[in-house]
Amino acid sequence: MPKVTIYTKPGCPYCAAAKEHYINSGIKYKEIDVYSIKGAKEEAIKLAGGRAIVPVILEDGAVKVGFGGG
């Protein structure tokens, strides 16, 4: 089972789609709201190569920026 962390923000449709994808796949994930957790926004930007974009998905150490539905 992959280890997944998703950096999200409220109201983000791509974040919602990413979470739904993992739920439907039966894969548990840790969600980090970049506005609620101190330092999370900066960490997400760092992981995304300096881009302020969500979702940022860490899956088994690999970084995926954005979500396209599958």
C-alpha positions in Angstrom: 0.0 0.0 0.0 1.6 3.3 -1.0 2.2 6.0 1.6 0.3 9.1 0.4 0.3 12.7 1.7 -1.9 15.3 0.0 -1.3 19.1 0.6 -4.7 20.8 0.0 -6.6 24.0 0.6 -10.3 24.4 1.2 -12.5 24.8 -1.9 -10.0 23.3 -4.3 -11.7 21.1 -6.8 -8.5 19.4 -7.8 -7.7 18.6 -4.2 -11.2 17.1 -3.8 -10.7 15.0 -7.0 -7.4 13.7 -5.7 -8.8 12.7 -2.4 -11.8 11.0 -4.1 -9.4 9.1 -6.3 -7.5 7.7 -3.4 -10.6 6.9 -1.4 -12.1 5.1 -4.4 -8.8 3.2 -4.9 -8.9 2.1 -1.2 -5.7 4.0 -0.5 -5.4 5.8 2.8 -3.8 9.2 2.8 -2.8 12.0 5.2 -4.2 15.4 4.3 -2.4 18.6 5.2 -4.4 21.8 4.8 -1.8 24.4 3.8 -3.9 27.2 5.5 -4.5 25.4 8.8 -1.1 23.9 9.6 1.8 26.2 10.3 4.6 25.9 7.8 2.6 23.6 5.5 2.2 26.2 2.7 5.9 26.8 2.6 6.6 23.1 2.5 4.1 22.5 -0.3 5.7 25.4 -2.3 9.1 23.9 -1.8 7.9 20.4 -2.9 6.3 21.9 -5.9 9.5 23.5 -7.1 8.6 27.0 -6.0 5.1 27.0 -7.4 2.2 28.0 -5.2 -0.2 25.2 -6.4 -2.3 22.5 -4.8 -2.7 19.7 -4.6 0.8 18.6 -4.0 0.8 14.8 -3.6 3.6 12.8 -2.1 3.3 9.1 -3.0 6.0 6.8 -1.7 8.4 9.8 -1.8 7.6 10.8 -5.3 6.1 14.3 -5.8 3.1 15.0 -8.0 1.9 18.5 -8.5 -1.7 19.1 -9.4 -4.3 16.4 -10.2 -5.8 15.5 -13.5 -8.3 12.9 -12.5 -6.5 9.7 -12.5 
